[in-house]
Amino acid sequence: MSPFFFFLIQFVILAYALVGGVFLAFSDFIMRSLSLTSGTGGVEAMQVINREVFRWVFMALFLGMAAISLVIAAYGGLLVGGGPGKLIMLAGLVYVVGCFGVTVFFNVPMNEALAGMDLSSEATQDYWTNTYLPRWTVWNTVQTLACGLSAALLLVGLLWMTQTQAQAT
Protein backbone atom coordinates (compact mmCIF):
# COMPACT_ATOMS: atom_id res chain seq x y z
CA MET A 1 0.00 0.00 0.00
CA SER A 2 1.28 3.41 -0.87
CA PRO A 3 1.89 5.83 2.01
CA PHE A 4 -0.62 8.20 0.39
CA PHE A 5 -3.49 5.70 0.60
CA PHE A 6 -2.40 4.55 4.04
CA PHE A 7 -2.75 8.11 5.39
CA LEU A 8 -5.84 8.85 3.28
CA ILE A 9 -7.66 5.84 4.74
CA GLN A 10 -6.71 6.90 8.26
CA PHE A 11 -8.02 10.41 7.57
CA VAL A 12 -11.25 9.02 6.12
CA ILE A 13 -11.85 6.82 9.18
CA LEU A 14 -11.60 9.91 11.38
CA ALA A 15 -13.76 11.97 9.01
CA TYR A 16 -16.48 9.29 8.93
CA ALA A 17 -16.45 9.26 12.73
CA LEU A 18 -16.64 13.06 12.94
CA VAL A 19 -19.53 13.31 10.47
CA GLY A 20 -21.29 10.45 12.24
CA GLY A 21 -20.82 12.25 15.55
CA VAL A 22 -22.67 15.29 14.25
CA PHE A 23 -25.51 13.08 13.06
CA LEU A 24 -25.51 11.23 16.38
CA ALA A 25 -25.90 14.51 18.28
CA PHE A 26 -28.98 15.38 16.22
CA SER A 27 -30.53 11.92 16.61
CA ASP A 28 -29.69 11.65 20.29
CA PHE A 29 -30.62 15.00 21.79
CA ILE A 30 -30.80 17.99 19.43
CA MET A 31 -34.02 17.00 17.67
CA ARG A 32 -35.59 15.90 20.95
CA SER A 33 -34.63 19.23 22.49
CA LEU A 34 -36.04 21.18 19.55
CA SER A 35 -39.29 19.22 19.83
CA LEU A 36 -39.64 20.34 23.46
CA THR A 37 -39.41 24.05 22.72
CA SER A 38 -42.60 26.02 23.02
CA GLY A 39 -44.40 27.60 20.12
CA THR A 40 -42.33 27.90 16.97
CA GLY A 41 -38.91 27.77 18.64
CA GLY A 42 -37.95 24.36 17.26
CA VAL A 43 -39.02 25.18 13.72
CA GLU A 44 -37.20 28.50 13.75
CA ALA A 45 -34.04 26.95 15.21
CA MET A 46 -34.03 24.18 12.60
CA GLN A 47 -34.54 26.68 9.79
CA VAL A 48 -31.48 28.58 11.03
CA ILE A 49 -29.43 25.39 11.44
CA ASN A 50 -30.30 24.33 7.89
CA ARG A 51 -29.12 27.68 6.52
CA GLU A 52 -25.94 27.81 8.59
CA VAL A 53 -24.79 24.25 7.88
CA PHE A 54 -23.78 25.32 4.36
CA ARG A 55 -21.28 27.85 5.67
CA TRP A 56 -19.10 25.72 7.91
CA VAL A 57 -16.58 22.93 8.15
CA PHE A 58 -19.22 20.21 8.43
CA MET A 59 -20.47 20.74 4.88
CA ALA A 60 -16.98 20.67 3.38
CA LEU A 61 -16.24 17.47 5.28
CA PHE A 62 -19.61 15.90 4.45
CA LEU A 63 -19.39 16.65 0.71
CA GLY A 64 -15.67 15.94 0.50
CA MET A 65 -16.17 12.53 2.04
CA ALA A 66 -18.71 11.64 -0.66
CA ALA A 67 -16.12 12.20 -3.39
CA ILE A 68 -13.29 10.61 -1.42
CA SER A 69 -15.53 7.64 -0.60
CA LEU A 70 -15.84 6.87 -4.30
CA VAL A 71 -12.05 6.96 -4.60
CA ILE A 72 -11.72 4.71 -1.55
CA ALA A 73 -14.31 2.27 -2.94
CA ALA A 74 -12.53 2.08 -6.29
CA TYR A 75 -9.16 1.65 -4.58
CA GLY A 76 -10.45 -1.20 -2.43
CA GLY A 77 -12.28 -2.95 -5.24
CA LEU A 78 -9.73 -2.51 -8.01
CA LEU A 79 -6.31 -2.29 -6.38
CA VAL A 80 -6.51 -4.03 -3.02
CA GLY A 81 -8.80 -6.94 -3.75
CA GLY A 82 -9.53 -9.92 -1.53
CA GLY A 83 -11.23 -9.58 1.84
CA PRO A 84 -9.58 -6.30 2.82
CA GLY A 85 -10.41 -4.75 -0.54
CA LYS A 86 -14.05 -5.77 -0.24
CA LEU A 87 -14.30 -4.17 3.21
CA ILE A 88 -12.63 -0.97 1.99
CA MET A 89 -14.89 -0.84 -1.06
CA LEU A 90 -17.98 -1.52 1.06
CA ALA A 91 -17.00 1.24 3.51
CA GLY A 92 -16.93 3.82 0.74
CA LEU A 93 -20.21 2.63 -0.77
CA VAL A 94 -22.00 2.56 2.58
CA TYR A 95 -21.04 6.20 3.14
CA VAL A 96 -22.10 7.28 -0.35
CA VAL A 97 -25.47 5.51 -0.14
CA GLY A 98 -26.29 5.52 3.58
CA CYS A 99 -25.01 8.95 4.47
CA PHE A 100 -24.76 11.11 1.36
CA GLY A 101 -27.63 9.49 -0.55
CA VAL A 102 -29.99 9.54 2.41
CA THR A 103 -29.21 13.21 2.95
CA VAL A 104 -29.87 14.15 -0.67
CA PHE A 105 -33.02 12.08 -1.15
CA PHE A 106 -34.67 12.29 2.26
CA ASN A 107 -33.38 14.95 4.67
CA VAL A 108 -32.71 17.77 2.20
CA PRO A 109 -36.25 17.70 0.69
CA MET A 110 -37.71 17.90 4.20
CA ASN A 111 -35.32 20.75 5.06
CA GLU A 112 -36.34 22.62 1.91
CA ALA A 113 -40.03 22.17 2.70
CA LEU A 114 -39.49 23.44 6.24
CA ALA A 115 -37.43 26.41 5.03
CA GLY A 116 -40.32 27.77 3.00
CA MET A 117 -42.89 27.51 5.78
CA ASP A 118 -44.37 30.38 7.72
CA LEU A 119 -43.63 30.14 11.44
CA SER A 120 -47.09 31.36 12.43
CA SER A 121 -48.97 28.85 10.27
CA GLU A 122 -50.79 25.97 11.89
CA ALA A 123 -49.80 23.81 8.89
CA THR A 124 -46.15 24.46 9.75
CA GLN A 125 -46.63 23.24 13.30
CA ASP A 126 -48.49 20.18 12.03
CA TYR A 127 -45.71 19.39 9.51
CA TRP A 128 -43.04 19.94 12.16
CA THR A 129 -44.67 17.68 14.75
CA ASN A 130 -46.23 14.94 12.65
CA THR A 131 -43.91 14.68 9.67
CA TYR A 132 -40.59 16.46 10.01
CA LEU A 133 -39.49 15.45 13.51
CA PRO A 134 -40.20 11.72 13.26
CA ARG A 135 -39.13 11.17 9.65
CA TRP A 136 -36.10 13.47 9.66
CA THR A 137 -34.82 11.89 12.86
CA VAL A 138 -35.22 8.35 11.50
CA TRP A 139 -33.27 9.21 8.35
CA ASN A 140 -30.69 11.06 10.39
CA THR A 141 -30.24 7.94 12.50
CA VAL A 142 -29.67 5.93 9.31
CA GLN A 143 -26.93 8.43 8.42
CA THR A 144 -25.40 8.01 11.88
CA LEU A 145 -25.33 4.24 11.54
CA ALA A 146 -23.94 4.44 7.99
CA CYS A 147 -21.07 6.66 9.13
CA GLY A 148 -20.26 4.37 12.05
CA LEU A 149 -20.42 1.28 9.85
CA SER A 150 -18.25 2.93 7.19
CA ALA A 151 -15.61 3.86 9.77
CA ALA A 152 -15.64 0.35 11.25
CA LEU A 153 -15.44 -1.39 7.86
CA LEU A 154 -12.61 0.86 6.76
CA LEU A 155 -10.71 0.33 10.01
CA VAL A 156 -11.04 -3.45 9.83
CA GLY A 157 -10.11 -3.42 6.13
CA LEU A 158 -7.03 -1.32 6.81
CA LEU A 159 -5.92 -3.51 9.72
CA TRP A 160 -6.51 -6.69 7.74
CA MET A 161 -4.59 -5.32 4.77
CA THR A 162 -1.62 -4.14 6.83
CA GLN A 163 -1.46 -7.45 8.72
CA THR A 164 -1.56 -9.39 5.46
CA GLN A 165 1.21 -7.23 4.00
CA ALA A 166 3.31 -7.58 7.17
CA GLN A 167 3.00 -11.37 7.06
CA ALA A 168 4.01 -11.41 3.37
CA THR A 169 7.30 -9.66 4.09
C-alpha positions as CSV (number, residue, x, y, z in Angstrom):
1,M,0.0,0.0,0.0
2,S,1.3,3.4,-0.9
3,P,1.9,5.8,2.0
4,F,-0.6,8.2,0.4
5,F,-3.5,5.7,0.6
6,F,-2.4,4.5,4.0
7,F,-2.8,8.1,5.4
8,L,-5.8,8.8,3.3
9,I,-7.7,5.8,4.7
10,Q,-6.7,6.9,8.3
11,F,-8.0,10.4,7.6
12,V,-11.3,9.0,6.1
13,I,-11.8,6.8,9.2
14,L,-11.6,9.9,11.4
15,A,-13.8,12.0,9.0
16,Y,-16.5,9.3,8.9
17,A,-16.5,9.3,12.7
18,L,-16.6,13.1,12.9
19,V,-19.5,13.3,10.5
20,G,-21.3,10.4,12.2
21,G,-20.8,12.2,15.6
22,V,-22.7,15.3,14.3
23,F,-25.5,13.1,13.1
24,L,-25.5,11.2,16.4
25,A,-25.9,14.5,18.3
26,F,-29.0,15.4,16.2
27,S,-30.5,11.9,16.6
28,D,-29.7,11.6,20.3
29,F,-30.6,15.0,21.8
30,I,-30.8,18.0,19.4
31,M,-34.0,17.0,17.7
32,R,-35.6,15.9,20.9
33,S,-34.6,19.2,22.5
34,L,-36.0,21.2,19.5
35,S,-39.3,19.2,19.8
36,L,-39.6,20.3,23.5
37,T,-39.4,24.1,22.7
38,S,-42.6,26.0,23.0
39,G,-44.4,27.6,20.1
40,T,-42.3,27.9,17.0
41,G,-38.9,27.8,18.6
42,G,-38.0,24.4,17.3
43,V,-39.0,25.2,13.7
44,E,-37.2,28.5,13.7
45,A,-34.0,27.0,15.2
46,M,-34.0,24.2,12.6
47,Q,-34.5,26.7,9.8
48,V,-31.5,28.6,11.0
49,I,-29.4,25.4,11.4
50,N,-30.3,24.3,7.9
51,R,-29.1,27.7,6.5
52,E,-25.9,27.8,8.6
53,V,-24.8,24.3,7.9
54,F,-23.8,25.3,4.4
55,R,-21.3,27.9,5.7
56,W,-19.1,25.7,7.9
57,V,-16.6,22.9,8.2
58,F,-19.2,20.2,8.4
59,M,-20.5,20.7,4.9
60,A,-17.0,20.7,3.4
61,L,-16.2,17.5,5.3
62,F,-19.6,15.9,4.4
63,L,-19.4,16.6,0.7
64,G,-15.7,15.9,0.5
65,M,-16.2,12.5,2.0
66,A,-18.7,11.6,-0.7
67,A,-16.1,12.2,-3.4
68,I,-13.3,10.6,-1.4
69,S,-15.5,7.6,-0.6
70,L,-15.8,6.9,-4.3
71,V,-12.1,7.0,-4.6
72,I,-11.7,4.7,-1.5
73,A,-14.3,2.3,-2.9
74,A,-12.5,2.1,-6.3
75,Y,-9.2,1.6,-4.6
76,G,-10.5,-1.2,-2.4
77,G,-12.3,-2.9,-5.2
78,L,-9.7,-2.5,-8.0
79,L,-6.3,-2.3,-6.4
80,V,-6.5,-4.0,-3.0
81,G,-8.8,-6.9,-3.8
82,G,-9.5,-9.9,-1.5
83,G,-11.2,-9.6,1.8
84,P,-9.6,-6.3,2.8
85,G,-10.4,-4.7,-0.5
86,K,-14.1,-5.8,-0.2
87,L,-14.3,-4.2,3.2
88,I,-12.6,-1.0,2.0
89,M,-14.9,-0.8,-1.1
90,L,-18.0,-1.5,1.1
91,A,-17.0,1.2,3.5
92,G,-16.9,3.8,0.7
93,L,-20.2,2.6,-0.8
94,V,-22.0,2.6,2.6
95,Y,-21.0,6.2,3.1
96,V,-22.1,7.3,-0.3
97,V,-25.5,5.5,-0.1
98,G,-26.3,5.5,3.6
99,C,-25.0,9.0,4.5
100,F,-24.8,11.1,1.4
101,G,-27.6,9.5,-0.6
102,V,-30.0,9.5,2.4
103,T,-29.2,13.2,2.9
104,V,-29.9,14.1,-0.7
105,F,-33.0,12.1,-1.2
106,F,-34.7,12.3,2.3
107,N,-33.4,14.9,4.7
108,V,-32.7,17.8,2.2
109,P,-36.2,17.7,0.7
110,M,-37.7,17.9,4.2
111,N,-35.3,20.7,5.1
112,E,-36.3,22.6,1.9
113,A,-40.0,22.2,2.7
114,L,-39.5,23.4,6.2
115,A,-37.4,26.4,5.0
116,G,-40.3,27.8,3.0
117,M,-42.9,27.5,5.8
118,D,-44.4,30.4,7.7
119,L,-43.6,30.1,11.4
120,S,-47.1,31.4,12.4
121,S,-49.0,28.9,10.3
122,E,-50.8,26.0,11.9
123,A,-49.8,23.8,8.9
124,T,-46.2,24.5,9.7
125,Q,-46.6,23.2,13.3
126,D,-48.5,20.2,12.0
127,Y,-45.7,19.4,9.5
128,W,-43.0,19.9,12.2
129,T,-44.7,17.7,14.8
130,N,-46.2,14.9,12.7
131,T,-43.9,14.7,9.7
132,Y,-40.6,16.5,10.0
133,L,-39.5,15.5,13.5
134,P,-40.2,11.7,13.3
135,R,-39.1,11.2,9.6
136,W,-36.1,13.5,9.7
137,T,-34.8,11.9,12.9
138,V,-35.2,8.3,11.5
139,W,-33.3,9.2,8.3
140,N,-30.7,11.1,10.4
141,T,-30.2,7.9,12.5
142,V,-29.7,5.9,9.3
143,Q,-26.9,8.4,8.4
144,T,-25.4,8.0,11.9
145,L,-25.3,4.2,11.5
146,A,-23.9,4.4,8.0
147,C,-21.1,6.7,9.1
148,G,-20.3,4.4,12.0
149,L,-20.4,1.3,9.9
150,S,-18.2,2.9,7.2
151,A,-15.6,3.9,9.8
152,A,-15.6,0.3,11.3
153,L,-15.4,-1.4,7.9
154,L,-12.6,0.9,6.8
155,L,-10.7,0.3,10.0
156,V,-11.0,-3.5,9.8
157,G,-10.1,-3.4,6.1
158,L,-7.0,-1.3,6.8
159,L,-5.9,-3.5,9.7
160,W,-6.5,-6.7,7.7
161,M,-4.6,-5.3,4.8
162,T,-1.6,-4.1,6.8
163,Q,-1.5,-7.4,8.7
164,T,-1.6,-9.4,5.5
165,Q,1.2,-7.2,4.0
166,A,3.3,-7.6,7.2
167,Q,3.0,-11.4,7.1
168,A,4.0,-11.4,3.4
169,T,7.3,-9.7,4.1
